[in-house]
Amino acid sequence: MHFGTTEEQDLLQATLRRFTSEALPPDRRRALFEAGPQLDRSLWREAADIGLAGLMIPEAYGGAGLTLLDQALAGEVLGESACPGPWLAHALVGLALSLGGSEAQRARWLPALASGECIGGVAFGESGDRWEAADWRVAVESGRVTGTKCHAHAGDETGLFLVGLAGGRVGLVEADATGLRRRPIEGHDRSRALCDLELERTPIELLDARPGLGEPLLDAARVLLAADAFGAAWQMIRASVDYANTREQFDTKIAQFQAVKHQLADMAMAAEPMRGLIWYAAWAFDHRPAERAREAVTAKAHVTDGAVRIGRAAVALHGGIGFTWDCDVHLFLKRAMFDRTWLGSPTAHRARLACLAAY
């Protein structure tokens, strides 16, 4: 079975790499990171203009009509450039509406999401580290919802929230809805905003009258987190190679030292197999629903865990400067740390994998 990318997918990644290299030179990326998770409107608009805001939204609503695999390939580039913004959450809101929205909901929200005019955010977690759809407790009563959703991937600019609900359902809450309050959270990854979402008899629109839409959305999120971490991992490897070919000790580039060669080789050998896990998990989501959950948790657990290990090795290889803000490796390590933690730890996902396999 051939699992190479198509010409169109190669073009997608090439276009995004060209965009991020021009729009996010190192000085601007560092300045945005230091400024915090506030949305850079000009960067968001530039990215939306090339179609990044609506990759999985159907063409009938102004999007590109692409698959989760395509979105994951885009996610690799976002990870390797540490591109700030709510790209993950925004993509999930569009996917949720595409999969489970009514015609009226799609007509109202999808064009605005595809153009970037409306920015989507997601609120899945609950206190006690409850991320799984089966564990959600916030319930709807008479079209309103009361409760707290923790570590929502959303910021001040979010216009529409996708909220996980009891029974594995999801619903839409508008940013100006009554009873909605946001408490910003300061996270390590300053390229993405987090907040706690407090809801008090807040109006909510359910998506898909049938329960269970939450599970595939979580699986899609797991795949996209893995893709982002994979991109960050490879960028840390490239940075380490560049540094090793520049830094000298005893009048010799440290890249010539056998121990450094082994470190770099180990990092690359750890990263490359991740690609197949991510691509297959995304492809299974699109084409093999029976395998969707298993492949998604496998990719999330293995790739994000491995990306953080690669990041720690990259920091160590850079020596003393690797532990300072003068070295940009920490931007990508913190991004991988977010990917590893959000939606649950690798340990939690391996436990879920065991349950899925009936161990």
N, C-alpha and C positions, 0 to 999 in steps of 0.2 A: 504494500500500500504506500503510495507516494504522499509524503507529508511536507513537501516543500511549499513555499509560498507562491502565490500566483504573481503575474506581472503587476496586476492591479494592487495587490497587497504590498509588493516591493515599492511601488510608486507611492502608496500611502505613507509608508515609513520614511521614504526619502523626502517626501514633501514636508512631513512633520519635523524631520531632523534639520532640514534647511530652515524651516521656520524657527525652531528653538535655538539654533546656532546664531541666527540673526537677531531674534528678539530677546534672547537671554544670554548675552555675553557674561563672563564670570563676574564682572563688577556689578552688573545689574542684578544678577541672581543673588549675589551676596547681600546687596542692599535690600532687596525684597525680603530675604530671610531675616535680616536684622530688624527690619521694620515690623515684622510680625505677620499674623495671618490675615490682615485686612486685604480685601480683594484689590488687585491692581486693575482698574477698569480698562486702561488702554491695552494691556496684555490680553485680558479676557475678550475685548472686542476684536483685536487682531486675530486671535485664535478662532473665534466664532465665525469670522469672515471667511476663513478657509475651510469651514465645515466641521470643526472639531466638536462643536456643541451638539451636533445632531447625527452622529455616525450611525446609531442604531434606530433612529426614528424613521418610520416609513417615508418614502419619497412623497406620498400623497400629502404629507403634513410638513413638507419642507426639509426633511432629513435626507440622509444618504441611503437608508434602507440596508445597512450592512449588518453583519452577524457579530456574535460575541467574539469570535476569533479575530475579526477585524478590529474590534474595540480593544482586545487584548494586545494586538500588535501595536496599536497606537499607545496603549498603556506602557509598553516597554520603552518607547521613546520618551514619554512623560517622566518615567522613572529615571532614565539615564540623563535627563536634563534637569531633574528636580524642579519641574515646571510647577509653580505655585497655582493654587486655585482649587475649586470644588469639582474637579473633573470626574472623579469617581462617583460622588454622590449625584451629580447632575446626570451622568449616564444612566444610573440606576433608576432615577425618577422617570426618565424617558422610556426605559425598558419596561418599567412597571405599567405605565399607561399603555404602551404598545401591546403588552400581553393581556392586561386585565381591565383596561379602561373602557367605559361605555363610549359610544360614538360621540355623545355630547361632551364628555370629558376629554376625549382625544382632540376634538375640534377646538376646544377652548384652550388647552394647555400645550399640545405638542408643537404647533407652529412657533409659539413664543419660546419654548425650550430649544427648539432647533436653531432659532436665530440667535439665541443667547440673551434675548430680551428679559426672559424670566430665568432665574437661576434656581436649580433644585438642590435640596438637602435631604438627608435621610436620618431617621431616628429609630434605631433598632434596639440598642442596648437598654437594659434595666438594672437596677441596683442588685448587688449580689453577683455581678459578673454574668448576668443572664443575657446571652446573645441569641440562642437558638429560638426558632419560631415557636416550638412547642412549649417554651418556658415563658413566653410573653404573658403578662398579666393585665396590662392596661386594656380595659374593655370599653365598648361603646354602649351607651344607653340613650335611646331616643335621639340618635343622631349627634350626640355630644360625647366627649371623652374627658376623663379626669385621671391624672396620674403624672408620673415623671419618667422621661426617657433619658438615659444617661449616655454621655459621650456621643451625642449626635454629630454627624459630619455636616456642619452647617455654620454659617457666620451671619454677620449683620446684613449682608447683601442677599441672603436667601429669600426668595419670594414664594416658594412652595415646598412644603415638607412632606416627605413620604414617611408615615409612622407605622411601625409594627404593632399589631394588636393581638389580643387573646384569640386563640383558635387558629393562629397562623395567617390571619388576615392582615391586610394593609389598607391604609386610608390616606387621604390628602387633607392637609391643613394649610390654609393660606396664612401668609406671614402677618397679615393685619387682623387675624381672627381674634375674637374676644377671648379672654382668659389664657392667652398664650404669653409666656415669658421665657426669655433665654438668659442663661447664666454662662458667659464665656469661660472656657477652660484653657489655661496656659499649658500647652503640650511641648514636648521636645521638638517635634517636627513643626517648625514655624511656617512651613509652606502650605499647611492645611488647617482650617479652622475647626475647632471643636466647641461644643456647648452642651449643657444640660437643658432639656426642654421641659418646662413645667406647664401642664395643661389643667385648666380648671373649667369644666363644663364648656369646653371649646368645640365649636362646630367642626365636624369632620365628614368627608365624603368617602364612603367605602369604594374600593376598587374590587371588581369581580365578586358577585354575591356569594360565590362558592369559597369556602375556606381553603387555605393551602397555598395561596399565591406567594406568601412570605418565603417558603422554602426555595423555590427556584431563584428568587431574587437574592437570597443569601448565597446561594451557590455561584451566581454570576459575580457577586461582590468578592467572593473568595478567589475566583479565577483572576479578577482584575487586580486584586491586591498582590497576588503572586506575580503577575506580569510586571507590575510597578516595581516590586522588589528585585525581580530579575534584571530589569533595566538599571536600577541603582547599583546592583552588584557588579555588573560588567563595567559601569563607569568607574567604580572604585578600583577594579582591576586595571583598567587603562591608566588611571591616574597613578597607580603604583608602578606600572611599567615605565611611564614617563619619568617619574621621580627617580627610579633606579637607574635610568639611562642618563640622568643629569647629576645626581649627587655623587660626589667623589670622596673616597677615603684612601689615604696612602697613595694619592695620585692615580687612583683607579676608580672607574665608574663602579658603583656597588652592584650594578647589573651583572658584572663579571664574576662576582663571588658565588660559589656553588650554593651556599645556604640560601642566598636571595633568589637564585634561579629556582630552587626547590620550592620556596614560598610562593613565588608567582605561578609556578606550574600547578601547585596544589590548589590555589585559588581558582585558576582557570578550569581545572579538572572538576572542581566542585560545582562550578557555575554551568558549564555547558550542558550536562544532562537535564538541568532544570527546564531547558527550552522545550523538550519533548513533553514533559509533564504538563506544562502550561498549554501548549498548542493542542494536545489531545483533550485536556479537560474542557477547553473552549469549544473544540469540535464536537465533543460528546454533548455538551449543553445544546448545541445547535441541531445535532443529528441523532443522538442516542440518549433519549431521556432516561432510560433505565440505568445508564452508567453515570448520569450527571452528578449525583450527590457524592458518590464514591470518588470520582476523579477530582471533583472540586476540593474536597477536604484534603485529599492527598497532596494536591498542588499547593494549597495554602499552608499546610503544615511543613512540608519539606522545603519549599522554595523560600519562604520567609525566614525560616530558621537558618537555612544555609546562607542567605544573604546577610544576615546579621553577623554570622561567624566570619564571612568574607570581609565585612566591614571592620571588624575588630582586628583582623590580620592586616588589613590595609593601614589602619591607624598605627599599628605596631611597626610595620615596615617603614613608615615615614619617619620613625624615630621621634625625637622630642617635639618637632614641629607638628606631628600628627595629632598631638593633644591640645593644639592651640587653634584659635579662630583664624589664624593666618593660613591654615590649610583647609581647603574646601571639602576634604574627604568627610568631615563630620556632617555636612549637609546631607549627603547620600546615606550615611550610616543612620542618621536620625529618621530619614525617610523610610529606610528598611525596618527600623524599630517600630514605627507606626504600623507598617504593613503586617508585621509579626504579631502585634498586640491587638489591633482593632478587629472586632468580631471574634475574639478569643485567641488564646495561646495555641502554639503547636501541640502542646500536651492535650488540650481540650479537643482539638481536631483529630488527633490520633485516637483518642477515646471514642469519638464519634465514628471514626472509620472502623474501629473494632465492633461497635454496635451494628453498623451497616453490614458488616461481614458475619454477624451473628456469632462472634467469638464468645 
